[in-house]
Amino acid sequence: MNSWNITGRLVAEPDTSVTKTQVLITSLRIAVKKQYKNKETGQYDSDFFMLKSFNKTADYIKSYLNKGDMVEIEAIINNNNYVKNGEKVYQDAYIINKISKLVSGKKEGF
């Protein structure tokens, strides 16, 4: 089963576009705090992920989420592998199935 769950904070405003076939796409970047502190700085580091959503989920994100919001996401990972200059390039895309905005311990979402 291809299911990925992640909780993080939006680090930029969601970016929305429409394809030639009228499919709404919203991309967002989130920061996810690591569970351990950096040995050198004593601070928590973060990992950053770019995710995409389509149609109704994309519309929800565009309408209700902003930079700084904490979200809980259920996504799938798609391989977008391709050949460039004779070499195979491996690239993953994270596609949002469900997203919830976390507000004062409550979930509000699509």
N, C-alpha and C positions, 0 to 999 in steps of 0.2 A: 504494500500500500504506500502511495506517495503522499505523505502528509507531513507538514512542517509547521510547528507552532512557535511563535516568537512574541516577546513583549519588548517594546522599545518606545523611543520618543522621536517624533518627527523633527528632523534637523533643518528642514526647509519647507516652504509652502508647496503643496502638491502641484504637479504640472499636468495640465489636461490638454488633450488634443483630440481631433476627430479624423478618422481615416477617410480615404476616398469613398469607401463603402458605408460611411456614416456610423462607424463603430467608435464609441466614446472610449478613450484610453486615458487613465490617470496614473502617473508614476509618482512614487514618493520615496524619500530616503529616510531611514530610521537609524538611530544609534542604539545599540544594545550594550548595557554595562556588563563587563565581565564579572565573574563571581569572585575574583581574587585581585589583590592589589599588586601593582607594579613594584618589584623589589627595589628599584632605584628611586622612584618618586614617592612611594607610599600611598599613591592615589589609585583609584580604579580606572583602568583603561576601558575603551569601548570598541566594539566592532561596528562597522557601518554596512548597511545593505540597501540596495535599490530594488524596489518591488513594483510590479505593474498590476493594474486592475482594469476590468472591462465592463462596459454597459452600466447596469444598475449599481454595482459595487463602485465603479469609477465615479458615477454621479453622486453617490453618498459621500465619498471621500472629498470630491470637489466642493460639495455643499456644506459639509459639517466639520471637516478637519483642517487644522492650521498648524503652522510651525510651533513646536513646543508641546503639542498634545501627546499624551501617553496613550499607546494603543496596544491591543492584543490582536494578533493576526493568526489566521489559519491559512496556509498557502500550500501550493504544490511547487515542485521544482521541475522545470523543463530543461532538457538539454538542447541548446542551440548551437550544436557543433557544426563547423564548416571547414572547407579547405581554402587556404590562402597561400598563394605562391607555392603550391605543391605540398604544403604542410597542413596537417589537421590542427585546427584551433578548437579548444574545448571551452565552452562558455555555458553557464547556467543562467536561467531566468526564473525569478521567483514570482509566481502568479497568485494573487490574493483571491481566496474563495470567500472568506468571512473576515470582517474587521470590526472591532469594538473599541470605542473610545472609553478609556478608563477615567472616571470622574469621581473623586472622593470615595473610592472604594466600590463604586458601582460601575456596571457595564452599560453603555448605550451603544447600539451598533446595528449593523446590517449584515 
